[in-house]
């Protein structure tokens, strides 16, 4: 098992929990898959794509629970990123934690699982 992470606006995640499915955020919908990060890449993902954005959550998943629709594909500098080609069941989350901003505008991450 590898833990993969989704950074998501808190309101959008709450809506997904209520609806019982997460179809993705704007970039996910535009790209045709749900973007995830690994423990090694999630902080860089936050810096590159969510700099200064408040009211986010970090959602952790067991990659095996996401099934064969989860594929690891090369991206930045050849790093492998998990992409889910399908809908996501919010109930499959290991945990959901706030991703607050520090005074310097950087996100404060909880302890990550490998």
C-alpha distances in whole Angstrom, upper triangle without the diagonal:
4,7,9,13,16,20,22,26,26,28,27,23,26,27,24,24,27,27,24,22,22,23,23,25,28,26,23,26,28,26,25,21,19,18,15,14,12,13,15,17,17,20,22,21,23,26,26,26,27,29,31,30,30,29,25,22,18,16,12,10,6,6,6,9,11,12,14,16,13,14,14,17,19,21,23,24,22,18,16,15,13,16,16,19,20,20,18,18,18,18,14,14,12,15,18,20,23,23,27,29,31,35,34,32,29,26,25,21,19,17,14,10,9
4,6,10,13,17,19,23,23,26,24,22,24,26,23,23,26,26,23,22,20,22,21,23,25,23,21,24,26,23,23,19,17,15,12,11,8,9,11,13,13,17,18,18,19,22,23,23,23,26,28,27,27,26,22,19,16,14,10,8,6,6,7,10,11,13,14,15,12,13,12,15,17,18,20,21,19,15,13,12,10,14,14,18,19,19,17,18,18,18,14,13,12,14,16,18,21,20,24,26,28,31,30,29,25,22,22,18,17,15,11,8,6
4,7,10,13,16,20,20,23,21,18,21,23,20,20,23,24,21,19,18,20,18,20,23,21,19,22,24,22,22,18,15,14,10,9,7,7,11,12,11,14,16,15,17,20,21,20,20,23,25,23,23,22,19,16,12,10,6,5,5,6,9,10,11,13,15,16,12,14,13,16,18,18,19,21,20,16,14,12,10,13,14,17,18,18,15,16,15,15,12,10,9,11,13,14,17,17,21,23,24,28,28,26,22,19,18,15,14,12,9,6,6
4,7,10,13,17,18,20,19,16,19,21,18,18,22,22,20,18,15,17,15,16,19,17,15,19,21,18,18,15,12,10,6,6,5,7,10,10,9,12,14,12,14,17,18,17,17,20,22,21,21,20,16,14,10,8,6,5,6,6,10,11,10,13,14,14,10,12,11,13,15,15,17,19,18,14,12,9,7,10,11,15,15,15,13,14,14,15,12,10,10,11,12,14,16,15,19,21,23,27,26,24,20,18,17,14,14,13,10,9,8
4,7,10,13,14,17,15,13,16,18,16,16,20,20,18,16,14,15,13,14,17,15,14,17,19,18,18,14,11,9,5,5,6,7,10,9,7,10,12,10,11,15,15,14,14,17,19,17,17,16,12,10,7,5,5,6,9,9,13,13,12,15,17,16,12,14,13,15,17,16,17,19,19,15,13,10,9,11,12,15,16,15,12,14,12,14,12,9,10,10,10,11,13,12,16,18,20,24,23,20,17,14,15,11,12,12,9,10,10
4,6,10,11,14,12,10,14,15,13,14,18,18,16,14,11,12,10,10,13,12,11,14,16,15,15,12,8,7,5,7,9,11,13,11,8,11,13,10,10,14,14,12,12,15,17,15,15,14,10,8,6,5,7,8,11,11,15,14,13,16,18,16,13,14,14,16,17,16,17,20,20,17,15,11,10,10,11,14,14,13,11,13,11,14,12,10,11,11,9,11,12,11,15,17,20,23,22,19,17,14,15,12,13,15,12,13,14
4,7,9,12,11,10,13,15,13,15,18,18,18,16,12,14,11,10,12,12,11,14,16,16,17,14,10,9,8,8,11,12,14,12,8,10,11,9,8,11,12,10,9,12,13,11,11,11,7,6,5,6,9,12,15,15,19,18,16,20,21,19,16,18,17,18,19,17,17,21,21,18,17,13,13,13,14,17,17,16,13,15,13,16,15,12,14,12,10,10,10,8,12,13,16,20,19,16,14,11,12,11,12,15,13,15,16
4,6,8,7,6,10,11,11,12,15,16,16,14,10,12,9,7,10,11,11,13,15,16,16,14,11,10,10,12,15,16,18,15,12,13,15,12,10,14,14,11,9,13,14,10,10,9,6,5,7,8,11,13,17,17,20,19,17,21,22,20,18,19,20,20,22,20,20,24,24,21,20,16,15,15,15,17,17,15,13,14,12,15,15,13,15,13,10,10,10,9,12,14,17,20,20,17,16,13,14,13,15,17,16,18,19
4,6,5,6,9,10,11,13,15,15,16,15,12,13,11,8,11,12,13,14,16,18,18,17,14,13,14,15,18,19,21,18,15,16,17,14,12,15,15,12,10,13,12,9,8,6,4,6,9,11,14,17,20,21,24,22,21,24,26,23,21,23,23,24,25,23,23,26,27,24,23,20,19,18,18,20,19,17,15,16,14,17,18,15,17,15,12,11,10,9,11,13,17,19,20,16,16,13,15,15,16,19,19,21,23
4,5,5,6,9,10,11,12,14,15,15,12,14,13,11,14,16,16,17,20,21,21,19,16,16,16,17,20,20,22,20,17,17,19,17,14,17,19,16,13,15,15,11,9,6,5,5,9,10,14,16,20,21,24,22,21,25,27,24,23,25,25,26,28,26,26,29,30,27,26,22,21,20,20,22,21,18,16,16,13,15,17,14,16,13,10,10,8,9,11,13,17,20,21,17,17,14,15,15,16,19,19,21,23
4,5,5,6,9,10,11,12,14,14,12,14,12,11,13,16,16,17,19,21,21,20,17,18,18,20,23,23,26,24,20,21,22,20,17,20,21,18,15,18,17,13,11,8,8,9,12,13,17,19,23,24,26,24,22,26,28,25,24,26,27,28,30,28,28,32,32,30,28,24,23,22,21,22,21,18,16,16,13,16,18,16,19,16,13,13,11,13,14,16,20,22,23,20,20,17,19,19,19,22,22,24,26
4,5,5,6,9,10,10,12,11,8,10,9,8,10,13,13,13,16,18,17,16,14,15,16,18,21,22,25,22,19,20,22,18,17,20,20,16,15,18,18,14,13,10,9,10,12,12,16,17,21,21,24,21,20,23,25,22,21,23,24,25,27,25,26,30,30,27,26,22,20,19,17,19,17,14,13,13,11,15,16,15,18,16,13,14,13,14,16,18,22,24,25,21,21,18,20,19,20,23,22,23,25
4,5,5,6,9,10,10,9,7,10,9,9,13,15,14,15,18,19,18,16,13,14,14,17,19,20,23,21,17,19,21,18,16,20,20,17,15,19,19,15,14,11,9,8,10,9,12,14,17,18,21,18,17,20,23,20,19,22,23,24,26,25,26,29,29,26,24,21,19,18,16,18,16,13,11,11,8,11,13,11,14,12,9,11,11,13,15,18,22,24,25,22,21,18,19,17,18,20,19,20,23
4,5,5,6,9,10,10,10,13,13,12,16,18,17,18,21,22,21,20,17,18,18,20,22,23,26,24,21,22,24,21,20,23,24,21,18,21,21,17,15,12,11,10,12,12,15,16,20,21,23,20,19,23,25,23,22,25,26,28,30,29,30,33,33,30,28,24,22,21,19,21,19,15,13,12,9,12,14,13,15,13,10,12,12,14,16,19,23,26,27,24,23,20,20,19,19,22,21,23,25
4,5,5,6,8,9,8,11,11,11,14,17,16,16,19,21,20,19,16,18,19,21,24,25,28,26,23,24,26,23,21,25,25,21,20,23,22,19,17,14,13,13,15,14,17,18,21,22,24,21,20,23,25,22,22,25,27,28,30,29,30,34,34,31,29,25,23,21,19,20,17,14,13,12,10,13,15,15,18,16,14,16,15,17,19,22,26,28,29,26,25,22,23,23,23,25,24,25,27
4,5,5,6,5,5,8,9,10,14,16,14,14,18,19,17,16,13,16,16,19,22,23,26,24,21,23,25,21,21,24,24,21,20,23,23,20,19,15,14,13,14,12,15,15,18,19,21,18,16,19,21,19,19,22,24,25,28,27,28,32,31,29,26,22,20,18,16,17,14,10,9,8,7,10,12,12,15,14,12,15,16,18,20,23,26,29,30,27,26,23,23,22,22,24,23,23,25
4,6,5,7,8,11,12,14,17,19,17,18,21,22,21,19,16,18,18,20,22,23,26,25,22,24,26,23,22,26,26,23,22,25,25,21,20,16,15,13,14,12,14,14,17,19,20,17,16,19,22,20,20,23,25,27,30,29,30,34,33,30,28,24,21,20,18,19,16,13,10,8,6,7,10,10,13,12,11,14,15,18,20,23,27,30,31,28,26,23,23,22,21,23,22,22,25
4,6,8,10,13,14,16,19,21,19,19,23,24,22,21,19,21,21,24,26,27,30,29,25,27,29,26,25,29,29,26,24,27,27,23,21,18,17,16,17,15,18,18,21,22,24,20,19,22,25,23,23,26,28,30,33,32,34,37,36,34,31,27,25,23,20,21,18,14,13,11,9,10,14,14,17,16,14,17,18,20,23,26,29,32,33,30,29,26,26,25,24,26,26,26,28
4,6,8,10,13,14,17,20,18,17,21,22,20,19,17,20,20,24,26,28,30,29,26,28,30,26,26,29,29,26,25,28,28,24,23,20,19,17,19,17,19,18,21,22,23,19,18,21,23,21,21,25,27,29,31,31,33,36,35,33,30,26,24,21,19,19,16,12,11,10,9,11,14,15,18,18,16,19,20,22,25,28,31,34,35,31,31,27,28,27,26,28,27,27,29
4,7,10,13,15,18,20,18,17,21,22,19,18,16,19,19,22,24,25,29,27,24,27,29,26,25,29,29,26,25,28,29,25,24,21,19,17,18,15,16,16,18,19,19,16,15,17,20,18,19,22,25,27,30,29,32,35,34,31,28,25,21,20,17,17,14,10,9,6,6,7,10,12,15,15,15,18,20,22,25,28,31,34,35,32,31,27,28,26,25,26,25,25,26
4,6,9,12,15,17,14,14,18,18,16,14,12,15,16,19,22,24,26,25,22,25,26,23,23,27,26,23,23,26,27,23,23,20,18,16,16,14,15,14,17,17,18,15,13,15,17,15,16,19,22,23,26,26,28,32,30,28,25,22,18,16,13,14,10,6,6,5,6,9,10,12,15,16,15,18,20,21,24,27,30,33,34,30,29,26,27,25,24,26,24,24,25
4,6,8,12,13,10,11,14,15,13,11,9,12,13,16,19,21,24,22,19,22,23,20,20,23,22,19,19,23,24,20,20,18,15,14,14,12,14,13,16,16,18,15,13,15,17,14,14,17,19,21,23,23,25,28,27,25,22,19,16,14,11,12,9,6,5,6,7,10,11,11,15,15,14,17,18,19,22,24,28,31,31,27,26,23,24,22,22,24,22,22,23
4,7,10,11,8,7,11,12,10,9,8,11,13,17,20,22,24,22,20,23,23,19,20,23,22,19,19,23,24,21,21,19,17,16,16,14,16,15,18,17,19,17,14,16,17,13,14,16,19,19,22,21,24,27,26,24,22,18,16,13,10,10,8,5,6,9,10,14,14,15,18,18,17,19,20,21,24,26,29,32,32,28,27,24,26,24,25,26,24,24,25
4,7,8,5,6,9,10,9,8,6,8,11,14,17,20,22,19,17,19,20,16,16,19,18,15,15,19,20,17,18,17,14,14,14,13,15,15,18,17,19,17,14,17,18,14,14,16,17,18,20,19,21,24,24,22,20,16,14,11,10,10,9,8,8,11,11,15,15,15,18,18,16,18,18,18,21,22,26,29,28,25,23,21,23,21,22,24,22,23,23
4,6,5,6,9,10,11,10,8,9,12,14,18,20,22,19,16,18,18,14,14,17,16,12,12,16,17,14,15,14,12,13,13,13,16,17,20,19,22,20,18,20,21,18,17,18,19,19,21,19,20,24,24,22,20,17,15,13,13,13,13,11,12,14,14,17,18,17,20,19,16,17,17,16,19,20,24,26,26,22,21,19,21,20,22,24,22,23,24
4,5,5,6,9,10,10,10,11,14,16,20,22,23,20,18,19,19,15,15,17,15,12,12,16,17,14,16,16,14,16,16,17,19,20,23,22,25,24,20,23,23,19,19,20,20,20,21,19,20,23,24,22,21,18,17,15,14,15,15,14,15,18,17,21,21,20,23,22,20,21,20,19,21,21,25,27,26,22,22,20,23,22,24,27,25,26,27
4,5,5,6,8,9,8,8,11,14,18,20,21,17,16,17,16,13,14,15,13,10,12,15,17,15,17,17,15,16,16,17,19,19,22,20,23,23,19,22,21,18,17,17,17,16,17,15,16,20,20,19,18,15,14,12,13,13,14,14,15,18,18,22,21,20,23,22,20,21,20,19,21,21,25,27,25,22,21,20,22,22,24,26,23,25,25
4,5,5,6,5,5,6,10,13,16,19,20,17,16,18,17,14,15,17,15,12,14,17,20,17,19,18,16,16,16,15,17,17,19,17,20,19,16,18,18,14,13,14,15,15,16,15,17,20,20,18,17,13,12,9,9,10,10,11,12,15,16,19,18,18,21,21,19,20,20,19,22,23,26,29,28,24,23,21,23,22,24,25,23,23,23
4,6,5,7,7,10,13,17,20,23,24,21,19,22,21,17,18,21,18,15,17,20,22,19,21,20,18,18,19,18,20,20,22,20,23,21,18,20,19,15,16,16,18,17,19,18,20,23,23,22,20,17,15,12,11,11,11,11,13,16,17,20,20,20,23,23,21,23,23,22,24,25,29,31,30,27,26,24,26,25,27,29,26,27,27
4,6,8,10,11,15,17,21,24,24,21,20,22,21,17,18,20,17,14,17,20,22,20,22,22,20,21,21,21,22,22,24,22,25,24,21,22,21,17,17,17,18,17,18,16,18,22,22,21,20,17,16,13,13,12,13,14,16,20,20,24,23,23,26,26,24,25,25,24,26,26,30,32,30,27,26,25,27,26,28,30,28,29,28
4,6,8,9,13,15,19,22,22,19,18,21,19,16,18,20,17,14,17,20,23,21,23,23,20,21,20,20,21,21,22,20,22,22,18,20,18,15,14,14,15,13,15,13,15,19,18,18,16,14,13,10,11,10,12,13,15,19,20,23,22,22,25,25,24,25,25,24,26,27,30,32,31,27,26,24,27,26,28,29,26,27,26
4,7,9,13,16,19,23,23,21,20,23,22,18,20,22,20,17,19,23,25,23,25,24,22,21,21,20,21,20,21,19,21,20,16,17,16,12,13,13,15,14,16,15,18,21,20,19,17,14,13,9,9,7,9,11,13,17,18,22,21,21,24,25,23,25,26,25,28,29,32,34,33,30,28,26,29,27,28,30,27,27,26
4,6,9,13,16,19,20,18,17,20,19,16,18,21,18,16,18,22,24,22,23,23,20,19,18,16,17,16,17,15,17,17,13,14,13,10,9,10,12,11,14,14,17,20,18,17,15,12,10,6,5,5,7,9,10,14,16,19,17,18,20,21,20,22,23,22,25,27,30,33,31,28,26,24,26,24,25,26,23,23,22
4,7,10,13,17,18,15,14,17,17,14,15,18,17,14,16,19,22,19,20,19,16,15,14,13,14,13,15,13,15,15,11,13,14,10,9,10,12,12,15,14,16,20,19,17,14,11,8,6,5,7,8,8,8,12,13,16,15,14,17,18,17,19,19,19,22,23,27,30,29,25,23,21,23,21,22,23,20,20,20
4,7,10,14,15,12,11,14,13,10,12,15,13,11,13,17,19,17,19,18,15,14,13,12,13,12,14,13,16,16,13,15,15,12,10,10,10,10,12,11,13,16,16,13,11,8,7,5,7,9,11,12,11,14,15,18,16,15,17,17,16,18,18,17,20,21,24,27,26,23,20,18,20,18,19,20,17,18,17
4,7,10,12,9,8,12,12,9,11,14,14,12,13,17,19,17,19,18,14,13,10,10,9,9,11,10,13,14,11,14,15,13,9,10,9,11,12,12,13,16,15,12,10,7,5,6,8,11,13,13,11,14,14,16,14,13,14,15,14,15,16,15,19,20,23,26,25,22,19,17,18,15,16,17,14,14,14
4,7,8,6,5,9,9,7,10,12,12,12,13,16,19,17,19,19,15,13,10,10,10,10,12,11,14,15,14,16,17,15,12,12,10,11,12,11,12,14,14,10,9,6,6,9,11,14,16,17,15,17,16,19,16,14,15,15,15,15,16,14,18,19,21,24,23,20,17,15,16,13,15,15,11,12,11
4,5,5,6,9,10,10,12,14,15,15,16,18,21,20,21,21,17,15,12,11,10,10,11,10,13,15,14,16,17,17,13,12,10,12,13,13,13,15,14,10,9,7,8,11,13,17,18,19,17,19,18,19,17,15,14,15,15,16,17,16,19,20,22,25,24,22,18,16,16,13,14,13,9,9,8
4,6,6,8,10,10,12,14,15,16,16,18,20,20,20,20,17,15,11,12,10,11,12,12,15,17,17,19,20,20,16,16,14,16,16,15,15,17,16,12,12,11,11,15,17,20,22,22,19,21,19,21,18,15,14,14,15,15,16,14,17,18,20,23,22,20,17,14,14,11,11,10,6,7,6
4,6,8,8,10,12,13,14,16,16,18,20,21,22,22,19,18,14,15,13,15,15,15,18,20,19,21,22,21,18,17,14,15,14,14,13,14,13,10,10,10,12,15,18,22,24,24,22,24,23,24,21,19,18,18,18,18,19,16,19,20,20,23,22,20,17,15,15,12,14,12,9,10,8
4,6,5,6,9,10,11,12,13,15,18,18,19,20,17,16,13,14,13,15,16,15,19,20,19,21,21,20,17,16,13,13,12,11,10,12,12,8,9,8,10,13,16,20,22,22,20,23,22,24,21,19,18,18,18,17,18,15,18,18,19,22,20,18,15,14,15,12,14,14,11,12,11
4,5,5,6,9,10,10,11,12,15,15,16,17,13,12,9,11,11,13,15,15,18,19,18,21,22,20,17,17,14,15,15,13,12,15,15,12,12,10,11,13,16,19,21,21,18,20,19,21,19,16,16,15,14,14,14,12,14,15,17,20,18,16,13,11,12,9,11,12,9,11,11
4,5,5,6,9,10,10,10,13,13,15,16,13,13,11,13,14,16,18,18,22,23,22,25,25,24,21,20,18,18,17,15,14,16,17,14,15,13,15,17,19,23,24,24,22,24,22,24,22,19,19,17,16,14,14,11,13,12,14,17,15,13,9,8,9,8,11,12,10,13,13
4,5,5,6,8,10,10,13,14,16,18,15,15,14,16,16,18,20,20,23,24,23,25,26,24,21,20,17,17,15,13,10,13,14,12,13,12,15,16,19,22,24,24,23,25,24,26,24,21,21,20,19,18,17,14,15,15,16,18,16,14,11,10,12,12,15,15,14,16,16
4,5,5,6,7,9,12,12,15,16,13,13,12,14,15,17,19,18,22,22,20,23,23,21,18,18,16,15,14,12,10,13,14,12,13,10,12,14,16,19,21,21,20,22,21,24,22,19,20,19,17,16,16,13,15,15,16,19,17,14,12,11,13,12,15,16,14,16,16
4,6,5,5,6,9,9,11,13,10,11,10,13,15,17,20,20,23,24,22,25,26,24,21,21,19,19,18,15,14,17,18,16,16,14,15,16,18,21,23,22,20,22,20,23,22,19,20,18,16,14,13,10,11,11,13,16,14,11,8,7,10,10,13,15,14,17,17
4,6,6,5,8,10,12,15,13,14,14,17,18,21,23,23,27,27,25,28,29,27,24,23,21,20,19,16,14,16,18,16,18,16,18,19,21,24,26,25,24,26,24,27,26,23,23,22,19,18,16,12,13,11,13,15,12,10,7,8,11,12,15,17,16,19,20
4,6,6,10,11,14,17,14,16,15,18,19,21,24,23,27,27,25,28,28,25,22,22,19,18,17,13,11,14,16,15,16,14,17,17,20,22,24,24,23,26,25,28,26,24,25,23,21,20,18,15,16,14,16,18,15,13,11,11,15,15,18,20,19,21,21
4,6,9,9,12,14,12,14,14,16,18,20,23,22,26,26,23,26,26,24,21,21,19,18,17,14,13,16,18,16,17,14,16,16,18,20,22,21,21,23,22,25,24,22,23,22,19,18,17,14,15,14,16,18,16,13,12,12,15,15,18,20,19,21,22
4,6,5,8,11,9,11,12,15,17,20,23,23,26,26,24,27,28,25,23,23,21,21,21,17,16,19,21,19,19,17,18,18,20,22,23,22,21,23,21,24,24,21,22,20,17,16,14,11,11,11,13,15,14,10,9,9,12,13,16,19,18,21,22
4,6,9,12,11,14,14,18,20,23,26,26,29,29,27,30,31,29,26,26,24,24,23,19,17,20,22,20,22,19,21,21,23,26,27,26,25,27,24,27,27,24,25,22,20,18,15,12,11,9,11,13,11,7,7,8,12,13,17,20,19,22,23
4,6,10,10,14,15,18,21,24,28,28,32,31,29,33,34,31,29,29,27,27,26,23,21,24,26,24,25,23,24,24,26,28,29,27,26,28,25,28,28,25,26,23,20,17,14,11,10,7,9,10,9,5,7,8,11,14,17,20,21,24,25
4,7,7,11,13,16,19,22,26,26,30,29,27,30,31,29,26,27,26,26,26,23,21,25,26,24,25,22,22,22,23,26,26,24,23,24,22,25,25,22,23,21,17,15,12,10,9,8,11,13,12,8,9,9,12,14,17,20,20,23,25
4,6,9,12,15,19,22,25,26,30,29,27,31,32,30,28,29,28,28,28,26,24,28,29,27,27,24,24,24,25,27,27,25,23,24,21,24,24,21,22,19,15,13,10,8,7,6,10,12,12,9,10,9,11,13,15,19,20,23,25
4,7,10,13,17,20,24,25,28,26,25,29,31,28,26,28,28,28,29,26,26,29,30,27,27,24,23,23,23,26,25,23,21,21,18,21,22,18,20,16,13,11,7,7,7,8,12,14,16,12,13,10,12,13,15,18,19,22,24
4,7,10,13,16,20,21,24,23,22,25,27,25,23,24,24,25,25,23,23,26,27,24,23,20,20,20,20,22,22,20,18,18,15,18,19,16,17,14,10,9,6,5,7,9,13,16,16,13,12,9,11,11,13,16,16,19,21
4,6,10,13,17,18,21,20,19,23,25,23,21,23,22,24,25,23,23,26,26,23,22,19,18,18,18,21,21,18,16,16,13,15,15,12,13,10,6,5,4,5,8,11,14,18,18,15,14,10,11,10,11,14,13,16,18
4,7,10,14,15,18,17,17,20,22,21,18,20,19,21,22,21,21,24,24,20,19,16,15,16,16,20,19,18,15,15,12,14,14,10,11,8,6,5,6,6,10,12,15,19,19,16,14,10,10,8,9,11,10,12,14
4,7,10,12,15,14,13,17,19,18,16,18,18,20,22,21,22,25,24,21,19,16,14,14,14,17,17,15,12,12,9,11,10,6,7,6,4,6,9,10,13,16,19,23,23,20,18,14,14,11,11,12,11,11,14
4,7,9,12,11,11,15,18,17,14,16,16,19,21,20,21,24,23,19,17,14,12,14,14,17,17,16,12,12,10,11,9,6,5,5,7,9,12,12,16,19,21,25,25,22,20,16,15,12,11,11,9,8,10
4,6,8,7,8,11,14,14,11,14,14,17,20,20,22,24,23,19,16,14,11,12,12,15,15,14,10,10,9,10,7,5,5,8,9,12,15,16,20,22,25,28,28,26,23,20,19,16,14,14,11,10,11
4,5,5,7,10,13,13,11,13,14,17,20,21,23,25,23,19,16,14,11,13,13,16,16,15,12,12,12,12,8,8,7,10,13,15,19,19,23,26,28,31,31,29,26,23,22,18,17,15,12,10,10
4,5,5,7,10,10,7,10,10,14,17,18,20,22,20,17,13,12,8,10,10,13,14,14,12,13,13,14,10,10,10,13,15,18,21,21,24,27,29,33,32,30,26,23,23,20,19,18,14,12,11
4,5,6,8,10,8,11,12,16,19,21,23,25,22,19,16,15,11,13,12,14,14,15,13,13,15,14,11,12,12,15,18,21,24,24,28,30,33,36,36,33,30,27,27,23,22,21,17,14,13
4,5,9,10,9,13,14,18,21,23,25,27,25,22,18,16,13,13,11,14,13,13,10,10,12,11,7,9,10,13,16,19,22,23,27,30,32,36,36,33,30,27,26,23,22,21,18,15,15
4,7,7,6,10,12,15,19,20,23,25,23,20,17,14,10,10,8,10,9,10,8,9,11,11,8,10,12,15,16,19,22,23,26,29,32,35,35,32,29,26,26,23,22,22,19,17,16
4,6,6,9,12,15,19,21,24,26,23,21,17,15,12,11,9,10,10,11,10,11,14,14,11,13,15,18,20,23,26,26,30,32,35,39,38,35,32,29,30,26,26,25,21,19,18
4,5,7,11,13,17,19,23,24,21,20,16,15,11,11,9,9,10,12,12,14,17,18,15,17,18,21,23,26,28,28,32,34,37,40,39,36,34,31,31,28,28,27,24,21,20
4,6,10,12,16,18,21,23,21,19,15,13,10,8,6,5,6,9,10,13,15,17,14,16,18,21,22,24,27,26,30,32,35,38,37,34,32,29,30,27,27,27,23,22,21
4,7,10,13,15,18,20,18,16,12,10,6,6,4,6,8,10,10,13,15,16,14,14,16,19,19,22,24,24,27,29,32,35,34,31,29,26,27,24,24,23,20,18,17
4,6,10,12,16,17,14,13,9,8,6,5,6,8,11,14,14,17,18,20,17,18,19,21,22,24,26,25,29,30,33,36,34,32,29,27,28,25,25,24,21,19,17
4,7,9,13,14,11,9,6,5,4,6,9,11,14,16,16,19,20,22,19,19,20,21,22,24,25,24,28,29,31,34,32,30,27,25,26,23,24,23,19,18,15
4,6,10,11,9,8,5,5,6,7,10,12,15,18,18,21,23,25,22,21,23,24,24,26,27,25,28,29,31,34,32,30,27,25,27,24,25,25,21,21,18
4,7,8,5,5,4,6,9,10,14,15,19,21,21,24,25,28,25,24,25,26,26,27,28,26,29,29,31,33,31,29,26,25,26,24,26,25,22,21,19
4,6,5,5,6,7,10,11,14,16,19,21,21,25,25,28,25,24,25,26,25,26,26,24,26,26,28,30,28,25,23,22,24,22,25,25,21,22,19
4,5,6,8,9,12,14,17,19,22,24,24,27,27,30,27,26,26,27,26,26,26,23,25,24,26,28,25,23,21,20,23,21,24,24,21,22,20
4,6,9,11,15,16,20,22,25,27,27,30,30,33,30,28,29,29,29,29,29,26,28,27,28,30,27,25,23,23,25,23,26,25,23,23,21
4,6,9,13,14,18,20,23,26,25,28,29,31,28,27,27,28,28,29,29,27,29,29,30,32,30,28,25,25,26,24,26,25,22,22,19
4,6,10,13,16,19,22,24,23,26,26,28,25,24,24,25,25,25,26,23,26,26,27,30,27,25,22,22,23,21,23,22,18,18,16
4,7,9,13,15,18,20,20,23,23,25,22,21,21,23,23,24,25,23,26,26,28,31,29,27,24,22,23,21,22,21,18,17,14
4,6,10,13,16,17,16,19,20,22,19,18,19,20,20,21,22,20,23,24,26,29,27,25,22,20,21,19,20,20,16,16,14
4,7,10,12,14,13,16,17,19,16,15,16,18,18,20,21,20,23,25,27,30,29,26,23,21,22,19,20,20,16,15,14
4,6,9,11,11,15,16,18,16,16,18,19,19,21,22,21,24,26,28,31,30,27,25,22,24,21,22,22,19,18,17
4,6,8,8,11,13,16,13,14,16,18,18,21,22,22,25,27,30,33,32,29,27,24,25,23,23,23,20,19,19
4,7,9,13,15,18,16,17,20,21,21,24,25,25,28,30,33,36,35,32,30,27,29,26,27,27,24,23,22
4,7,10,13,15,14,15,19,20,20,23,24,25,28,30,33,36,36,32,30,28,29,27,27,28,25,24,23
4,7,9,12,12,13,17,18,18,21,22,23,26,28,32,35,35,31,29,27,28,25,25,26,24,23,23
4,6,9,8,9,13,14,14,17,19,20,24,26,29,33,33,29,27,24,25,22,22,23,21,20,21
4,5,6,8,11,13,13,17,19,20,24,27,30,33,34,31,29,25,26,23,22,23,21,20,21
4,5,6,9,10,10,13,15,17,21,24,27,30,31,28,26,22,23,20,19,20,19,18,20
4,5,8,9,10,14,17,19,23,26,29,32,33,30,28,25,24,22,20,21,19,18,20
4,6,9,11,14,17,19,23,26,29,32,33,30,28,24,24,21,19,19,17,16,17
4,5,7,11,14,16,19,22,25,29,29,27,24,21,20,17,15,16,14,13,15
4,7,10,14,16,19,22,25,28,29,27,24,20,19,16,13,13,12,10,13
4,7,10,12,16,19,21,25,26,24,21,18,16,13,11,12,11,11,14
4,7,9,13,16,19,22,23,21,19,15,14,12,10,12,12,13,16
4,6,9,13,15,19,20,18,16,12,11,9,7,10,11,13,16
4,6,10,12,16,17,15,13,10,9,8,8,12,13,16,19
4,7,10,13,14,12,10,6,6,6,8,11,12,15,18
4,7,10,11,9,8,6,6,8,10,13,15,18,21
4,7,8,5,5,4,6,9,12,15,17,20,23
4,5,5,5,6,6,10,13,16,18,21,24
4,5,7,9,10,14,16,19,21,25,27
4,6,9,10,14,17,20,21,25,26
4,7,9,13,16,19,20,24,25
4,7,9,13,16,16,20,21
4,6,10,13,13,17,19
4,7,10,11,15,17
4,7,8,11,14
4,6,10,13
4,7,10
4,6
4
